[in-house]
Amino acid sequence: MPRRVSVGQRLSQDEALGKRGIDALLAGTPVQQPTDIPVRQYASVPAKRFEKATFYFEPEDLSQLDRLWLELMGQGIRCNKSEIVSAFLKAGLSEYVQNPSHSALLDKLTGRRRRA
């Protein structure tokens, strides 16, 4: 088995060959050639983009979310908890926009979690 070349020797070899930086790293790397297989383009389906966010829930709320998720999975509805929370958020926001003064959102808000 051939011995490993030290970094100093490798740098001097690369400089002697006129390779520097990324060229030295990519020397001898095979170039990907395009295949004849066409790539499917889904122009009519918009790409879903999700944003990551952190929210805090009461333990009982998370337990109810887990129970609901398991119940839905038991019914054969393939979903995840993020989808469930997103659906509830959209429904709540829609209700609030339609009738802000009598929405369930205002009934549930207590102000207990508000940071001073």
N, CA, C and O atoms as a GROMACS GRO file, in nm:
protein
  464
    1MET      N    1   0.084  -0.116   0.000
    1MET     CA    2   0.000   0.000   0.000
    1MET      C    3   0.089   0.124   0.000
    1MET      O    4   0.183   0.133   0.079
    2PRO      N    5   0.060   0.220  -0.090
    2PRO     CA    6   0.145   0.340  -0.097
    2PRO      C    7   0.125   0.427   0.027
    2PRO      O    8   0.017   0.431   0.086
    3ARG      N    9   0.231   0.496   0.063
    3ARG     CA   10   0.225   0.585   0.178
    3ARG      C   11   0.147   0.711   0.142
    3ARG      O   12   0.143   0.754   0.027
    4ARG      N   13   0.085   0.768   0.244
    4ARG     CA   14   0.012   0.892   0.223
    4ARG      C   15   0.110   1.007   0.204
    4ARG      O   16   0.216   1.011   0.266
    5VAL      N   17   0.072   1.099   0.119
    5VAL     CA   18   0.155   1.215   0.090
    5VAL      C   19   0.118   1.322   0.193
    5VAL      O   20   0.000   1.346   0.219
    6SER      N   21   0.218   1.386   0.250
    6SER     CA   22   0.191   1.491   0.349
    6SER      C   23   0.127   1.611   0.279
    6SER      O   24   0.137   1.628   0.158
    7VAL      N   25   0.063   1.694   0.359
    7VAL     CA   26  -0.003   1.812   0.305
    7VAL      C   27   0.098   1.906   0.240
    7VAL      O   28   0.072   1.960   0.132
    8GLY      N   29   0.213   1.924   0.304
    8GLY     CA   30   0.316   2.010   0.246
    8GLY      C   31   0.363   1.959   0.111
    8GLY      O   32   0.379   2.038   0.017
    9GLN      N   33   0.386   1.828   0.100
    9GLN     CA   34   0.429   1.772  -0.029
    9GLN      C   35   0.319   1.786  -0.133
    9GLN      O   36   0.347   1.816  -0.249
   10ARG      N   37   0.194   1.765  -0.091
   10ARG     CA   38   0.083   1.775  -0.186
   10ARG      C   39   0.069   1.918  -0.238
   10ARG      O   40   0.044   1.940  -0.357
   11LEU      N   41   0.084   2.016  -0.148
   11LEU     CA   42   0.076   2.156  -0.191
   11LEU      C   43   0.187   2.190  -0.289
   11LEU      O   44   0.164   2.260  -0.388
   12SER      N   45   0.307   2.142  -0.261
   12SER     CA   46   0.418   2.172  -0.352
   12SER      C   47   0.397   2.103  -0.487
   12SER      O   48   0.432   2.160  -0.590
   13GLN      N   49   0.342   1.981  -0.487
   13GLN     CA   50   0.312   1.913  -0.613
   13GLN      C   51   0.206   1.989  -0.692
   13GLN      O   52   0.218   2.007  -0.813
   14ASP      N   53   0.102   2.034  -0.622
   14ASP     CA   54  -0.005   2.107  -0.690
   14ASP      C   55   0.046   2.239  -0.747
   14ASP      O   56   0.010   2.276  -0.859
   15GLU      N   57   0.131   2.309  -0.672
   15GLU     CA   58   0.185   2.435  -0.720
   15GLU      C   59   0.276   2.412  -0.841
   15GLU      O   60   0.279   2.494  -0.933
   16ALA      N   61   0.349   2.300  -0.842
   16ALA     CA   62   0.436   2.268  -0.954
   16ALA      C   63   0.353   2.242  -1.080
   16ALA      O   64   0.397   2.272  -1.191
   17LEU      N   65   0.234   2.185  -1.062
   17LEU     CA   66   0.148   2.156  -1.176
   17LEU      C   67   0.060   2.276  -1.214
   17LEU      O   68  -0.014   2.271  -1.312
   18GLY      N   69   0.070   2.382  -1.136
   18GLY     CA   70  -0.007   2.502  -1.167
   18GLY      C   71  -0.149   2.497  -1.115
   18GLY      O   72  -0.233   2.577  -1.157
   19LYS      N   73  -0.178   2.404  -1.025
   19LYS     CA   74  -0.312   2.394  -0.969
   19LYS      C   75  -0.316   2.468  -0.837
   19LYS      O   76  -0.223   2.460  -0.757
   20ARG      N   77  -0.423   2.540  -0.815
   20ARG     CA   78  -0.438   2.612  -0.688
   20ARG      C   79  -0.585   2.606  -0.646
   20ARG      O   80  -0.675   2.596  -0.728
   21GLY      N   81  -0.605   2.612  -0.516
   21GLY     CA   82  -0.740   2.621  -0.460
   21GLY      C   83  -0.832   2.509  -0.502
   21GLY      O   84  -0.798   2.391  -0.490
   22ILE      N   85  -0.948   2.546  -0.550
   22ILE     CA   86  -1.052   2.450  -0.583
   22ILE      C   87  -1.011   2.361  -0.700
   22ILE      O   88  -1.052   2.245  -0.707
   23ASP      N   89  -0.929   2.414  -0.792
   23ASP     CA   90  -0.882   2.334  -0.904
   23ASP      C   91  -0.802   2.214  -0.856
   23ASP      O   92  -0.811   2.106  -0.913
   24ALA      N   93  -0.723   2.234  -0.751
   24ALA     CA   94  -0.644   2.125  -0.696
   24ALA      C   95  -0.734   2.020  -0.633
   24ALA      O   96  -0.706   1.900  -0.642
   25LEU      N   97  -0.841   2.064  -0.569
   25LEU     CA   98  -0.932   1.970  -0.504
   25LEU      C   99  -1.012   1.889  -0.605
   25LEU      O  100  -1.039   1.771  -0.584
   26LEU      N  101  -1.050   1.953  -0.714
   26LEU     CA  102  -1.138   1.888  -0.811
   26LEU      C  103  -1.063   1.817  -0.923
   26LEU      O  104  -1.126   1.759  -1.011
   27ALA      N  105  -0.931   1.819  -0.921
   27ALA     CA  106  -0.854   1.754  -1.026
   27ALA      C  107  -0.883   1.604  -1.023
   27ALA      O  108  -0.872   1.540  -0.918
   28GLY      N  109  -0.918   1.550  -1.135
   28GLY     CA  110  -0.944   1.408  -1.146
   28GLY      C  111  -1.085   1.369  -1.106
   28GLY      O  112  -1.119   1.251  -1.109
   29THR      N  113  -1.169   1.465  -1.070
   29THR     CA  114  -1.306   1.436  -1.034
   29THR      C  115  -1.387   1.419  -1.162
   29THR      O  116  -1.379   1.504  -1.251
   30PRO      N  117  -1.464   1.310  -1.171
   30PRO     CA  118  -1.542   1.292  -1.294
   30PRO      C  119  -1.650   1.398  -1.307
   30PRO      O  120  -1.714   1.437  -1.209
   31VAL      N  121  -1.670   1.444  -1.427
   31VAL     CA  122  -1.771   1.546  -1.455
   31VAL      C  123  -1.902   1.475  -1.484
   31VAL      O  124  -1.906   1.379  -1.560
   32GLN      N  125  -2.011   1.522  -1.422
   32GLN     CA  126  -2.139   1.460  -1.447
   32GLN      C  127  -2.187   1.495  -1.587
   32GLN      O  128  -2.187   1.611  -1.627
   33GLN      N  129  -2.226   1.393  -1.659
   33GLN     CA  130  -2.278   1.412  -1.793
   33GLN      C  131  -2.430   1.405  -1.789
   33GLN      O  132  -2.485   1.324  -1.714
   34PRO      N  133  -2.499   1.488  -1.866
   34PRO     CA  134  -2.645   1.480  -1.868
   34PRO      C  135  -2.691   1.346  -1.923
   34PRO      O  136  -2.629   1.290  -2.014
   35THR      N  137  -2.799   1.296  -1.868
   35THR     CA  138  -2.852   1.168  -1.915
   35THR      C  139  -2.960   1.194  -2.019
   35THR      O  140  -3.006   1.307  -2.037
   36ASP      N  141  -2.999   1.089  -2.086
   36ASP     CA  142  -3.105   1.100  -2.186
   36ASP      C  143  -3.243   1.094  -2.122
   36ASP      O  144  -3.344   1.115  -2.190
   37ILE      N  145  -3.249   1.066  -1.992
   37ILE     CA  146  -3.378   1.055  -1.924
   37ILE      C  147  -3.426   1.196  -1.890
   37ILE      O  148  -3.358   1.268  -1.817
   38PRO      N  149  -3.541   1.237  -1.943
   38PRO     CA  150  -3.589   1.373  -1.915
   38PRO      C  151  -3.632   1.386  -1.768
   38PRO      O  152  -3.685   1.292  -1.709
   39VAL      N  153  -3.609   1.502  -1.714
   39VAL     CA  154  -3.651   1.531  -1.577
   39VAL      C  155  -3.794   1.582  -1.582
   39VAL      O  156  -3.826   1.670  -1.662
   40ARG      N  157  -3.879   1.526  -1.496
   40ARG     CA  158  -4.019   1.571  -1.493
   40ARG      C  159  -4.026   1.714  -1.443
   40ARG      O  160  -3.965   1.750  -1.342
   41GLN      N  161  -4.101   1.793  -1.512
   41GLN     CA  162  -4.122   1.930  -1.472
   41GLN      C  163  -4.267   1.942  -1.424
   41GLN      O  164  -4.359   1.911  -1.499
   42TYR      N  165  -4.285   1.987  -1.303
   42TYR     CA  166  -4.419   2.005  -1.247
   42TYR      C  167  -4.449   2.154  -1.243
   42TYR      O  168  -4.455   2.214  -1.136
   43ALA      N  169  -4.468   2.213  -1.359
   43ALA     CA  170  -4.490   2.357  -1.367
   43ALA      C  171  -4.625   2.395  -1.309
   43ALA      O  172  -4.640   2.504  -1.254
   44SER      N  173  -4.725   2.306  -1.321
   44SER     CA  174  -4.858   2.341  -1.274
   44SER      C  175  -4.872   2.326  -1.122
   44SER      O  176  -4.965   2.382  -1.064
   45VAL      N  177  -4.782   2.253  -1.058
   45VAL     CA  178  -4.790   2.233  -0.914
   45VAL      C  179  -4.689   2.326  -0.847
   45VAL      O  180  -4.568   2.311  -0.865
   46PRO      N  181  -4.738   2.422  -0.768
   46PRO     CA  182  -4.643   2.512  -0.702
   46PRO      C  183  -4.565   2.439  -0.594
   46PRO      O  184  -4.618   2.351  -0.526
   47ALA      N  185  -4.440   2.475  -0.580
   47ALA     CA  186  -4.357   2.413  -0.479
   47ALA      C  187  -4.403   2.460  -0.342
   47ALA      O  188  -4.425   2.579  -0.318
   48LYS      N  189  -4.416   2.363  -0.250
   48LYS     CA  190  -4.455   2.399  -0.114
   48LYS      C  191  -4.333   2.450  -0.042
   48LYS      O  192  -4.225   2.391  -0.047
   49ARG      N  193  -4.352   2.560   0.025
   49ARG     CA  194  -4.244   2.616   0.105
   49ARG      C  195  -4.294   2.628   0.246
   49ARG      O  196  -4.402   2.680   0.272
   50PHE      N  197  -4.216   2.580   0.336
   50PHE     CA  198  -4.252   2.584   0.476
   50PHE      C  199  -4.150   2.668   0.551
   50PHE      O  200  -4.032   2.670   0.517
   51GLU      N  201  -4.197   2.736   0.651
   51GLU     CA  202  -4.112   2.814   0.739
   51GLU      C  203  -4.109   2.745   0.874
   51GLU      O  204  -4.211   2.696   0.922
   52LYS      N  205  -3.993   2.742   0.933
   52LYS     CA  206  -3.980   2.684   1.065
   52LYS      C  207  -4.008   2.791   1.169
   52LYS      O  208  -3.962   2.904   1.157
   53ALA      N  209  -4.085   2.754   1.271
   53ALA     CA  210  -4.117   2.846   1.379
   53ALA      C  211  -4.120   2.770   1.510
   53ALA      O  212  -4.143   2.649   1.512
   54THR      N  213  -4.098   2.839   1.617
   54THR     CA  214  -4.102   2.777   1.748
   54THR      C  215  -4.216   2.839   1.827
   54THR      O  216  -4.225   2.961   1.839
   55PHE      N  217  -4.302   2.754   1.881
   55PHE     CA  218  -4.413   2.798   1.963
   55PHE      C  219  -4.414   2.713   2.089
   55PHE      O  220  -4.365   2.600   2.090
   56TYR      N  221  -4.471   2.768   2.193
   56TYR     CA  222  -4.479   2.697   2.320
   56TYR      C  223  -4.624   2.659   2.347
   56TYR      O  224  -4.715   2.740   2.330
   57PHE      N  225  -4.644   2.535   2.388
   57PHE     CA  226  -4.777   2.483   2.414
   57PHE      C  227  -4.785   2.432   2.557
   57PHE      O  228  -4.685   2.392   2.616
   58GLU      N  229  -4.906   2.434   2.610
   58GLU     CA  230  -4.928   2.372   2.740
   58GLU      C  231  -4.923   2.221   2.722
   58GLU      O  232  -4.962   2.170   2.617
   59PRO      N  233  -4.877   2.148   2.822
   59PRO     CA  234  -4.866   2.002   2.809
   59PRO      C  235  -4.997   1.935   2.770
   59PRO      O  236  -4.998   1.840   2.691
   60GLU      N  237  -5.109   1.983   2.824
   60GLU     CA  238  -5.238   1.922   2.790
   60GLU      C  239  -5.272   1.944   2.643
   60GLU      O  240  -5.330   1.856   2.579
   61ASP      N  241  -5.237   2.060   2.588
   61ASP     CA  242  -5.262   2.086   2.446
   61ASP      C  243  -5.183   1.989   2.359
   61ASP      O  244  -5.235   1.938   2.260
   62LEU      N  245  -5.059   1.963   2.397
   62LEU     CA  246  -4.977   1.868   2.320
   62LEU      C  247  -5.031   1.727   2.332
   62LEU      O  248  -5.027   1.651   2.235
   63SER      N  249  -5.082   1.691   2.449
   63SER     CA  250  -5.142   1.557   2.466
   63SER      C  251  -5.265   1.542   2.378
   63SER      O  252  -5.285   1.438   2.316
   64GLN      N  253  -5.347   1.646   2.372
   64GLN     CA  254  -5.465   1.641   2.285
   64GLN      C  255  -5.425   1.633   2.138
   64GLN      O  256  -5.488   1.562   2.060
   65LEU      N  257  -5.320   1.705   2.101
   65LEU     CA  258  -5.270   1.699   1.963
   65LEU      C  259  -5.222   1.559   1.931
   65LEU      O  260  -5.250   1.507   1.823
   66ASP      N  261  -5.149   1.497   2.022
   66ASP     CA  262  -5.102   1.359   2.001
   66ASP      C  263  -5.219   1.263   1.986
   66ASP      O  264  -5.218   1.177   1.898
   67ARG      N  265  -5.321   1.277   2.072
   67ARG     CA  266  -5.437   1.188   2.064
   67ARG      C  267  -5.510   1.206   1.931
   67ARG      O  268  -5.550   1.108   1.867
   68LEU      N  269  -5.528   1.331   1.890
   68LEU     CA  270  -5.595   1.358   1.762
   68LEU      C  271  -5.515   1.300   1.647
   68LEU      O  272  -5.572   1.238   1.556
   69TRP      N  273  -5.383   1.319   1.649
   69TRP     CA  274  -5.299   1.267   1.542
   69TRP      C  275  -5.310   1.115   1.534
   69TRP      O  276  -5.323   1.059   1.425
   70LEU      N  277  -5.305   1.047   1.648
   70LEU     CA  278  -5.317   0.901   1.649
   70LEU      C  279  -5.455   0.856   1.601
   70LEU      O  280  -5.466   0.755   1.531
   71GLU      N  281  -5.559   0.930   1.638
   71GLU     CA  282  -5.693   0.896   1.592
   71GLU      C  283  -5.704   0.909   1.440
   71GLU      O  284  -5.760   0.822   1.374
   72LEU      N  285  -5.651   1.018   1.387
   72LEU     CA  286  -5.654   1.038   1.241
   72LEU      C  287  -5.573   0.931   1.169
   72LEU      O  288  -5.617   0.879   1.066
   73MET      N  289  -5.457   0.897   1.222
   73MET     CA  290  -5.376   0.791   1.161
   73MET      C  291  -5.451   0.658   1.166
   73MET      O  292  -5.443   0.578   1.073
   74GLY      N  293  -5.524   0.633   1.276
   74GLY     CA  294  -5.603   0.511   1.289
   74GLY      C  295  -5.716   0.505   1.187
   74GLY      O  296  -5.759   0.396   1.148
   75GLN      N  297  -5.764   0.621   1.143
   75GLN     CA  298  -5.869   0.627   1.041
   75GLN      C  299  -5.812   0.619   0.900
   75GLN      O  300  -5.886   0.623   0.802
   76GLY      N  301  -5.679   0.608   0.892
   76GLY     CA  302  -5.615   0.599   0.760
   76GLY      C  303  -5.583   0.733   0.698
   76GLY      O  304  -5.547   0.739   0.581
   77ILE      N  305  -5.594   0.841   0.774
   77ILE     CA  306  -5.561   0.974   0.723
   77ILE      C  307  -5.414   0.999   0.751
   77ILE      O  308  -5.373   1.018   0.866
   78ARG      N  309  -5.336   0.999   0.646
   78ARG     CA  310  -5.192   1.020   0.661
   78ARG      C  311  -5.163   1.168   0.674
   78ARG      O  312  -5.185   1.245   0.581
   79CYS      N  313  -5.114   1.207   0.790
   79CYS     CA  314  -5.084   1.347   0.814
   79CYS      C  315  -4.978   1.354   0.923
   79CYS      O  316  -4.939   1.252   0.981
   80ASN      N  317  -4.931   1.474   0.948
   80ASN     CA  318  -4.840   1.494   1.061
   80ASN      C  319  -4.895   1.605   1.148
   80ASN      O  320  -4.991   1.673   1.111
   81LYS      N  321  -4.835   1.622   1.263
   81LYS     CA  322  -4.886   1.719   1.359
   81LYS      C  323  -4.878   1.861   1.306
   81LYS      O  324  -4.963   1.944   1.337
   82SER      N  325  -4.776   1.890   1.227
   82SER     CA  326  -4.764   2.024   1.169
   82SER      C  327  -4.883   2.056   1.078
   82SER      O  328  -4.933   2.168   1.078
   83GLU      N  329  -4.927   1.956   1.002
   83GLU     CA  330  -5.043   1.977   0.915
   83GLU      C  331  -5.168   2.005   0.997
   83GLU      O  332  -5.250   2.090   0.961
   84ILE      N  333  -5.182   1.933   1.107
   84ILE     CA  334  -5.300   1.952   1.193
   84ILE      C  335  -5.300   2.092   1.252
   84ILE      O  336  -5.401   2.161   1.247
   85VAL      N  337  -5.187   2.133   1.307
   85VAL     CA  338  -5.177   2.266   1.366
   85VAL      C  339  -5.200   2.373   1.259
   85VAL      O  340  -5.268   2.473   1.286
   86SER      N  341  -5.146   2.354   1.140
   86SER     CA  342  -5.165   2.450   1.033
   86SER      C  343  -5.312   2.460   0.993
   86SER      O  344  -5.363   2.570   0.968
   87ALA      N  345  -5.381   2.346   0.987
   87ALA     CA  346  -5.524   2.347   0.952
   87ALA      C  347  -5.605   2.421   1.057
   87ALA      O  348  -5.694   2.500   1.024
   88PHE      N  349  -5.576   2.395   1.186
   88PHE     CA  350  -5.646   2.467   1.292
   88PHE      C  351  -5.616   2.617   1.287
   88PHE      O  352  -5.705   2.699   1.309
   89LEU      N  353  -5.492   2.652   1.259
   89LEU     CA  354  -5.455   2.793   1.251
   89LEU      C  355  -5.528   2.863   1.138
   89LEU      O  356  -5.579   2.974   1.155
   90LYS      N  357  -5.534   2.799   1.021
   90LYS     CA  358  -5.606   2.858   0.908
   90LYS      C  359  -5.754   2.875   0.939
   90LYS      O  360  -5.813   2.977   0.907
   91ALA      N  361  -5.815   2.772   1.003
   91ALA     CA  362  -5.957   2.780   1.037
   91ALA      C  363  -5.982   2.892   1.139
   91ALA      O  364  -6.079   2.967   1.126
   92GLY      N  365  -5.896   2.902   1.239
   92GLY     CA  366  -5.912   3.006   1.340
   92GLY      C  367  -5.894   3.145   1.284
   92GLY      O  368  -5.969   3.237   1.317
   93LEU      N  369  -5.794   3.161   1.198
   93LEU     CA  370  -5.771   3.292   1.137
   93LEU      C  371  -5.886   3.331   1.045
   93LEU      O  372  -5.927   3.447   1.041
   94SER      N  373  -5.939   3.233   0.971
   94SER     CA  374  -6.052   3.260   0.882
   94SER      C  375  -6.174   3.305   0.962
   94SER      O  376  -6.243   3.399   0.924
   95GLU      N  377  -6.199   3.235   1.074
   95GLU     CA  378  -6.312   3.273   1.158
   95GLU      C  379  -6.293   3.413   1.216
   95GLU      O  380  -6.388   3.491   1.221
   96TYR      N  381  -6.173   3.444   1.259
   96TYR     CA  382  -6.144   3.575   1.316
   96TYR      C  383  -6.162   3.686   1.212
   96TYR      O  384  -6.217   3.792   1.244
   97VAL      N  385  -6.118   3.663   1.091
   97VAL     CA  386  -6.132   3.764   0.985
   97VAL      C  387  -6.279   3.789   0.954
   97VAL      O  388  -6.318   3.903   0.929
   98GLN      N  389  -6.360   3.683   0.954
   98GLN     CA  390  -6.502   3.698   0.923
   98GLN      C  391  -6.580   3.772   1.032
   98GLN      O  392  -6.669   3.851   1.002
   99ASN      N  393  -6.544   3.746   1.160
   99ASN     CA  394  -6.618   3.807   1.270
   99ASN      C  395  -6.525   3.827   1.389
   99ASN      O  396  -6.528   3.747   1.483
  100PRO      N  397  -6.443   3.930   1.387
  100PRO     CA  398  -6.341   3.947   1.490
  100PRO      C  399  -6.395   3.961   1.633
  100PRO      O  400  -6.334   3.911   1.727
  101SER      N  401  -6.506   4.028   1.649
  101SER     CA  402  -6.554   4.054   1.784
  101SER      C  403  -6.618   3.933   1.852
  101SER      O  404  -6.630   3.931   1.974
  102HIS      N  405  -6.658   3.832   1.776
  102HIS     CA  406  -6.722   3.714   1.834
  102HIS      C  407  -6.650   3.585   1.794
  102HIS      O  408  -6.714   3.481   1.778
  103SER      N  409  -6.521   3.592   1.778
  103SER     CA  410  -6.448   3.472   1.738
  103SER      C  411  -6.408   3.389   1.859
  103SER      O  412  -6.395   3.441   1.970
  104ALA      N  413  -6.389   3.261   1.838
  104ALA     CA  414  -6.344   3.171   1.944
  104ALA      C  415  -6.205   3.211   1.993
  104ALA      O  416  -6.169   3.186   2.108
  105LEU      N  417  -6.128   3.273   1.906
  105LEU     CA  418  -5.994   3.317   1.945
  105LEU      C  419  -6.000   3.414   2.062
  105LEU      O  420  -5.926   3.398   2.159
  106LEU      N  421  -6.088   3.513   2.054
  106LEU     CA  422  -6.098   3.610   2.163
  106LEU      C  423  -6.150   3.546   2.291
  106LEU      O  424  -6.113   3.589   2.401
  107ASP      N  425  -6.235   3.445   2.278
  107ASP     CA  426  -6.286   3.375   2.396
  107ASP      C  427  -6.175   3.297   2.466
  107ASP      O  428  -6.179   3.281   2.588
  108LYS      N  429  -6.078   3.249   2.392
  108LYS     CA  430  -5.971   3.164   2.448
  108LYS      C  431  -5.852   3.244   2.501
  108LYS      O  432  -5.778   3.195   2.586
  109LEU      N  433  -5.833   3.365   2.453
  109LEU     CA  434  -5.718   3.442   2.496
  109LEU      C  435  -5.737   3.492   2.639
  109LEU      O  436  -5.839   3.551   2.674
  110THR      N  437  -5.635   3.466   2.721
  110THR     CA  438  -5.644   3.506   2.862
  110THR      C  439  -5.538   3.608   2.899
  110THR      O  440  -5.552   3.678   2.999
  111GLY      N  441  -5.432   3.617   2.821
  111GLY     CA  442  -5.323   3.709   2.853
  111GLY      C  443  -5.227   3.654   2.957
  111GLY      O  444  -5.132   3.722   2.994
  112ARG      N  445  -5.249   3.531   3.004
  112ARG     CA  446  -5.161   3.472   3.106
  112ARG      C  447  -5.019   3.448   3.055
  112ARG      O  448  -4.924   3.458   3.132
  113ARG      N  449  -5.006   3.418   2.930
  113ARG     CA  450  -4.874   3.385   2.875
  113ARG      C  451  -4.795   3.506   2.831
  113ARG      O  452  -4.678   3.494   2.793
  114ARG      N  453  -4.855   3.618   2.834
  114ARG     CA  454  -4.789   3.738   2.781
  114ARG      C  455  -4.666   3.773   2.866
  114ARG      O  456  -4.672   3.775   2.989
  115ARG      N  457  -4.558   3.800   2.799
  115ARG     CA  458  -4.434   3.838   2.869
  115ARG      C  459  -4.434   3.987   2.894
  115ARG      O  460  -4.476   4.066   2.809
  116ALA      N  461  -4.388   4.024   3.009
  116ALA     CA  462  -4.383   4.166   3.044
  116ALA      C  463  -4.253   4.227   2.999
  116ALA      O  464  -4.231   4.347   3.020
   0.00000   0.00000   0.00000
